[in-house]
Amino acid sequence: MSTSGTPRRPTIMEVARLAGVSHQTVSRYLRSEGGLKESTRERVGAAVRELGYRPNLIARSMRTRRTGRLAVLLPGLGSFSPDRMLVGAIAAARAAGFAVEVQSVDGGSGARAERVLELADSGQVEGILSLAPVVHEGDRMPAGEVPVVVCAGYDDQMRGIGELADGSVVADLVAGLAAVGHRRFLHVSGSLRFASARGRKETFLRTVERLGLESHGVVDGDWSAESGRDAVRSLAEDSGVTAVIAANDVVAAGVVRGALERGWGVPDDLSVTGWDNNPVGAYLSPALTTVDVDRERLGRDAMERLVASVRGTEPALSDGPLNRIVWRESTGPAPLRPR
């Protein structure tokens, strides 16, 4: 501890001594340069964690003209927030030794483009990640020493686009329920102003037709529990619907409530699926079948691409699907005698 009472920061030389390597090797490890043996990387990593070592960004900037900082740009925040994407992006940046500055920019893609230019010219950051589209006017975009990565997961109204609007997993939900005897389905959509809601609706209709199943139709909802509850309460007693594909977990919770109010068991009389894997869904009774969307992975992969651009290396991107069905208690075999 220093004489002022503030804990002294461990140094790169102390990391090197603990790991039994040179300080140059530690520097190469911190810059994620290749050429190090896996055993060496493990020893240095263990020493960094044991000592709680963090690079001195100010000193490094003075020596290398690097700031050790990255910027993440968001559209103006409303009722929807890309918090899980941010978690993944920030974790990836910190693991690579960077600090992150997050900025919310009002005014649409043009305003974000202007902010990108300002940050690129400022010398304050080494790279810029935008989690919403950046549309620039003219022929000037940041280039050269300040890489820019655009991961357009959201539009200006924070509505999911791109991979977040992929509704293809609805086909797997319908097929999975058909495999246990369900033949007549209802879909309660989200607001069709969202590309994600439109994608899920379109996939539902195509899949029901492709598999030779029956659709009781689509109720155009608004992402609310009320829309799910009202959709079920309006079903005729002899509708024959045994499965409801809800736009998200909130809508699905409303569907379950509507079924219970009518004296229908879930899943004995009606199977229900949601989307988003809201943590509370696992604790409902019955626990809610849902689709887990790995938003952290989207943010992490986008940041990995940015870090790789900054360092001139290849990004280590994730494998596997973005969306994954989590089958739980709210779905089961079709009733032997539908209502």
C-alpha positions as CSV (number, residue, x, y, z in Angstrom):
1,M,0.0,0.0,0.0
2,S,1.2,3.5,-0.8
3,T,2.0,6.1,1.9
4,S,-1.2,7.9,1.0
5,G,-3.3,4.8,2.0
6,T,-4.3,4.1,-1.6
7,P,-3.6,0.6,-2.7
8,R,-0.6,0.5,-5.1
9,R,-1.3,-0.6,-8.6
10,P,0.6,-3.8,-9.6
11,T,3.1,-3.2,-12.4
12,I,3.7,-5.1,-15.6
13,M,7.1,-6.1,-14.1
14,E,5.4,-7.8,-11.2
15,V,3.1,-9.7,-13.6
16,A,6.2,-10.8,-15.5
17,R,8.0,-12.0,-12.4
18,L,5.0,-13.9,-11.2
19,A,4.4,-15.6,-14.6
20,G,8.2,-16.2,-15.1
21,V,8.3,-14.4,-18.4
22,S,9.7,-11.1,-19.7
23,H,7.8,-7.9,-19.5
24,Q,7.8,-7.8,-23.3
25,T,5.9,-11.1,-23.3
26,V,3.3,-9.7,-20.9
27,S,2.9,-6.7,-23.3
28,R,2.4,-9.0,-26.2
29,Y,-0.3,-10.9,-24.2
30,L,-2.1,-7.7,-23.3
31,R,-2.1,-6.6,-27.0
32,S,-3.5,-10.0,-27.9
33,E,-0.7,-10.6,-30.4
34,G,-0.2,-14.0,-31.8
35,G,2.9,-16.3,-31.4
36,L,2.7,-17.0,-27.7
37,K,2.5,-20.7,-26.6
38,E,-0.8,-21.6,-24.9
39,S,1.1,-22.5,-21.7
40,T,2.7,-19.1,-21.7
41,R,-0.7,-17.4,-22.3
42,E,-2.2,-19.3,-19.4
43,R,0.6,-18.4,-17.0
44,V,0.4,-14.7,-17.9
45,G,-3.3,-14.7,-17.7
46,A,-3.3,-16.3,-14.3
47,A,-0.7,-13.7,-13.1
48,V,-2.8,-10.8,-14.4
49,R,-5.9,-12.1,-12.6
50,E,-4.1,-12.9,-9.4
51,L,-2.6,-9.4,-9.1
52,G,-5.6,-7.7,-10.5
53,Y,-3.4,-5.9,-13.0
54,R,-4.9,-3.3,-15.3
55,P,-2.9,-1.4,-17.9
56,N,-2.2,2.2,-17.2
57,L,-4.0,3.7,-20.1
58,I,-2.7,7.2,-19.7
59,A,0.9,6.1,-19.7
60,R,0.3,3.7,-22.6
61,S,-1.3,6.5,-24.6
62,M,1.7,8.8,-24.1
63,R,4.1,6.1,-25.3
64,T,2.0,4.6,-28.2
65,R,-0.5,7.4,-29.1
66,R,-3.1,4.8,-28.2
67,T,-5.9,5.7,-25.7
68,G,-7.1,2.2,-24.7
69,R,-10.7,3.5,-25.2
70,L,-13.5,2.4,-27.5
71,A,-16.8,4.2,-28.1
72,V,-20.2,2.5,-28.4
73,L,-23.0,4.6,-30.0
74,L,-26.8,4.0,-29.4
75,P,-29.9,5.7,-30.7
76,G,-31.8,7.8,-28.3
77,L,-33.2,5.5,-25.7
78,G,-36.9,4.9,-25.4
79,S,-38.9,2.1,-23.9
80,F,-36.7,-0.5,-25.5
81,S,-33.0,-0.8,-24.5
82,P,-30.2,-2.9,-26.0
83,D,-28.9,-3.6,-22.5
84,R,-28.0,-7.2,-23.1
85,M,-26.1,-6.4,-26.3
86,L,-24.2,-3.7,-24.3
87,V,-23.3,-6.3,-21.6
88,G,-21.8,-8.5,-24.3
89,A,-19.9,-5.7,-26.0
90,I,-18.5,-4.2,-22.9
91,A,-17.4,-7.5,-21.5
92,A,-15.5,-8.3,-24.7
93,A,-13.9,-4.9,-24.7
94,R,-12.8,-5.2,-21.1
95,A,-11.5,-8.7,-21.7
96,A,-9.3,-7.2,-24.4
97,G,-8.0,-4.5,-22.1
98,F,-10.1,-1.5,-23.3
99,A,-12.2,1.0,-21.5
100,V,-15.6,1.7,-23.1
101,E,-17.5,5.0,-23.4
102,V,-21.2,4.6,-24.2
103,Q,-23.1,7.4,-25.9
104,S,-26.8,7.8,-26.7
105,V,-27.2,10.0,-29.7
106,D,-30.6,11.6,-30.5
107,G,-31.6,12.7,-34.0
108,G,-31.4,9.5,-36.1
109,S,-28.7,7.9,-38.3
110,G,-27.5,11.2,-39.7
111,A,-26.8,12.5,-36.2
112,R,-24.9,9.3,-35.3
113,A,-22.8,9.7,-38.5
114,E,-21.8,13.2,-37.4
115,R,-20.9,11.9,-33.9
116,V,-18.8,9.1,-35.5
117,L,-16.9,11.7,-37.5
118,E,-16.4,13.9,-34.4
119,L,-15.1,10.9,-32.3
120,A,-12.9,9.7,-35.1
121,D,-11.3,13.1,-35.4
122,S,-10.9,13.7,-31.7
123,G,-8.1,11.2,-31.0
124,Q,-9.9,10.1,-27.8
125,V,-10.9,6.6,-29.0
126,E,-9.2,3.8,-31.0
127,G,-12.4,2.4,-32.5
128,I,-16.2,3.0,-32.7
129,L,-19.0,0.5,-32.5
130,S,-22.5,1.6,-33.4
131,L,-25.4,-0.6,-32.4
132,A,-27.8,1.2,-34.8
133,P,-27.5,2.2,-38.4
134,V,-25.2,5.0,-39.4
135,V,-26.1,6.6,-42.7
136,H,-23.6,9.3,-43.9
137,E,-24.0,12.1,-46.4
138,G,-21.3,12.9,-48.9
139,D,-18.2,10.8,-49.3
140,R,-16.5,11.2,-45.9
141,M,-16.6,8.4,-43.4
142,P,-14.1,7.6,-40.7
143,A,-11.1,5.7,-42.1
144,G,-7.5,5.1,-41.5
145,E,-6.5,4.9,-37.9
146,V,-10.0,4.7,-36.3
147,P,-12.0,1.6,-37.3
148,V,-15.8,1.8,-37.3
149,V,-18.0,-1.3,-36.9
150,V,-21.8,-1.0,-37.4
151,C,-23.9,-3.7,-35.8
152,A,-27.3,-2.5,-36.7
153,G,-29.4,-4.5,-34.2
154,Y,-31.9,-1.7,-33.7
155,D,-33.4,1.1,-35.7
156,D,-33.9,4.7,-34.5
157,Q,-37.0,3.7,-32.5
158,M,-35.1,0.9,-30.8
159,R,-37.0,-1.8,-32.8
160,G,-35.1,-5.0,-33.5
161,I,-33.9,-5.4,-37.1
162,G,-31.4,-7.6,-38.9
163,E,-30.7,-10.8,-36.9
164,L,-33.0,-9.7,-34.1
165,A,-35.9,-9.7,-36.5
166,D,-35.3,-13.3,-37.6
167,G,-38.5,-15.2,-37.0
168,S,-37.4,-18.5,-38.4
169,V,-37.4,-20.3,-35.1
170,V,-41.3,-20.0,-35.1
171,A,-41.2,-22.8,-37.6
172,D,-39.4,-25.0,-35.1
173,L,-42.0,-24.1,-32.4
174,V,-44.9,-25.1,-34.6
175,A,-43.2,-28.2,-35.8
176,G,-42.3,-29.3,-32.3
177,L,-45.9,-28.9,-31.2
178,A,-47.2,-30.6,-34.3
179,A,-45.0,-33.6,-33.4
180,V,-47.0,-34.0,-30.1
181,G,-50.3,-33.9,-31.8
182,H,-51.3,-30.2,-32.1
183,R,-53.2,-29.4,-35.3
184,R,-55.0,-26.1,-34.8
185,F,-52.9,-23.0,-33.9
186,L,-53.4,-19.3,-33.0
187,H,-50.8,-16.7,-33.2
188,V,-50.9,-13.5,-31.2
189,S,-48.4,-11.1,-32.8
190,G,-46.6,-8.1,-31.6
191,S,-47.0,-4.6,-33.1
192,L,-46.5,-5.0,-36.8
193,R,-44.5,-1.7,-36.9
194,F,-41.7,-4.0,-35.7
195,A,-39.8,-6.1,-38.3
196,S,-39.5,-8.9,-35.7
197,A,-43.3,-9.1,-35.3
198,R,-43.8,-9.2,-39.0
199,G,-41.1,-11.9,-39.4
200,R,-42.7,-14.1,-36.7
201,K,-46.2,-13.7,-38.2
202,E,-45.0,-14.5,-41.7
203,T,-43.1,-17.6,-40.5
204,F,-46.1,-18.8,-38.5
205,L,-48.4,-18.6,-41.5
206,R,-46.0,-20.3,-43.9
207,T,-45.2,-23.1,-41.5
208,V,-48.8,-23.9,-40.7
209,E,-49.5,-24.1,-44.5
210,R,-46.3,-26.1,-45.2
211,L,-47.0,-28.7,-42.6
212,G,-50.7,-29.1,-43.5
213,L,-51.9,-27.8,-40.2
214,E,-54.8,-25.4,-39.4
215,S,-54.5,-21.8,-38.5
216,H,-57.3,-20.2,-36.5
217,G,-55.7,-16.9,-37.6
218,V,-53.5,-14.2,-36.3
219,V,-54.5,-11.7,-33.7
220,D,-52.5,-8.5,-34.3
221,G,-51.4,-7.5,-30.8
222,D,-49.1,-4.8,-29.4
223,W,-46.6,-6.8,-27.3
224,S,-48.8,-6.4,-24.2
225,A,-50.2,-9.0,-21.8
226,E,-53.6,-7.5,-22.4
227,S,-53.4,-8.4,-26.1
228,G,-52.7,-12.1,-25.2
229,R,-55.4,-12.3,-22.6
230,D,-58.0,-10.7,-24.8
231,A,-57.1,-13.0,-27.7
232,V,-57.8,-16.1,-25.6
233,R,-60.9,-14.7,-24.0
234,S,-62.4,-14.0,-27.5
235,L,-61.9,-17.6,-28.6
236,A,-65.1,-19.6,-29.2
237,E,-65.5,-22.6,-26.9
238,D,-65.4,-24.9,-30.0
239,S,-62.6,-23.1,-31.8
240,G,-60.4,-26.2,-31.6
241,V,-57.3,-24.2,-30.9
242,T,-54.9,-26.3,-28.8
243,A,-51.7,-24.2,-29.2
244,V,-50.9,-20.5,-29.1
245,I,-47.7,-19.0,-30.4
246,A,-47.3,-15.7,-28.6
247,A,-45.1,-12.9,-29.9
248,N,-43.1,-12.6,-26.7
249,D,-43.2,-13.7,-23.1
250,V,-45.3,-10.8,-21.9
251,V,-48.0,-11.7,-24.5
252,A,-47.7,-15.3,-23.5
253,A,-48.2,-14.5,-19.8
254,G,-51.5,-12.8,-20.9
255,V,-52.5,-15.9,-22.9
256,V,-51.9,-18.1,-19.9
257,R,-54.0,-15.7,-17.7
258,G,-56.8,-15.7,-20.2
259,A,-56.9,-19.5,-20.4
260,L,-57.0,-19.8,-16.6
261,E,-59.8,-17.3,-16.4
262,R,-61.8,-19.5,-18.8
263,G,-61.1,-22.6,-16.7
264,W,-58.6,-24.1,-19.2
265,G,-55.5,-25.8,-18.1
266,V,-52.1,-24.9,-19.5
267,P,-50.8,-27.1,-21.0
268,D,-53.6,-29.7,-20.5
269,D,-56.1,-27.8,-22.7
270,L,-53.9,-25.2,-24.3
271,S,-50.1,-25.1,-25.0
272,V,-48.5,-21.7,-25.0
273,T,-45.1,-20.4,-26.2
274,G,-43.4,-17.1,-25.8
275,W,-40.2,-15.4,-27.0
276,D,-37.3,-13.6,-25.3
277,N,-36.6,-15.9,-22.3
278,N,-37.6,-13.3,-19.8
279,P,-36.0,-14.5,-16.5
280,V,-39.4,-14.5,-14.7
281,G,-40.8,-17.0,-17.2
282,A,-38.9,-19.8,-15.7
283,Y,-40.6,-19.1,-12.3
284,L,-44.2,-18.9,-13.5
285,S,-46.6,-21.8,-13.0
286,P,-46.4,-23.3,-15.5
287,A,-42.9,-22.4,-16.4
288,L,-43.0,-20.8,-19.9
289,T,-41.7,-22.3,-23.1
290,T,-39.8,-19.6,-24.9
291,V,-37.1,-18.6,-27.3
292,D,-33.8,-17.5,-25.9
293,V,-32.2,-14.7,-28.0
294,D,-28.5,-14.4,-27.3
295,R,-28.2,-10.6,-27.5
296,E,-25.0,-10.7,-25.5
297,R,-23.5,-12.7,-28.3
298,L,-24.5,-10.1,-30.8
299,G,-22.8,-7.3,-28.8
300,R,-19.8,-9.5,-28.0
301,D,-19.2,-10.5,-31.7
302,A,-19.6,-6.9,-32.8
303,M,-17.0,-5.8,-30.3
304,E,-14.7,-8.6,-31.2
305,R,-14.8,-7.4,-34.8
306,L,-14.0,-3.9,-33.7
307,V,-11.1,-5.0,-31.4
308,A,-9.7,-7.1,-34.3
309,S,-9.9,-4.1,-36.6
310,V,-8.0,-2.0,-34.1
311,R,-5.3,-4.6,-33.7
312,G,-5.2,-5.9,-37.2
313,T,-6.1,-9.4,-36.2
314,E,-8.8,-11.9,-37.0
315,P,-11.9,-11.8,-34.7
316,A,-12.9,-14.8,-32.6
317,L,-16.6,-15.0,-33.3
318,S,-19.2,-17.2,-31.7
319,D,-20.6,-20.4,-33.3
320,G,-24.1,-21.7,-33.3
321,P,-27.6,-20.2,-33.6
322,L,-28.6,-16.9,-32.2
323,N,-32.1,-18.2,-31.2
324,R,-32.7,-21.3,-29.2
325,I,-36.0,-22.8,-28.0
326,V,-36.3,-23.5,-24.3
327,W,-39.1,-26.1,-23.8
328,R,-40.8,-25.9,-20.5
329,E,-44.0,-26.7,-18.7
330,S,-46.4,-24.5,-20.7
331,T,-46.3,-26.9,-23.7
332,G,-47.3,-30.5,-23.9
333,P,-49.2,-33.1,-26.0
334,A,-52.4,-32.0,-27.6
335,P,-55.5,-32.9,-25.6
336,L,-57.1,-36.2,-26.7
337,R,-60.5,-34.4,-26.9
338,P,-60.0,-30.7,-27.9
339,R,-62.6,-28.3,-26.5
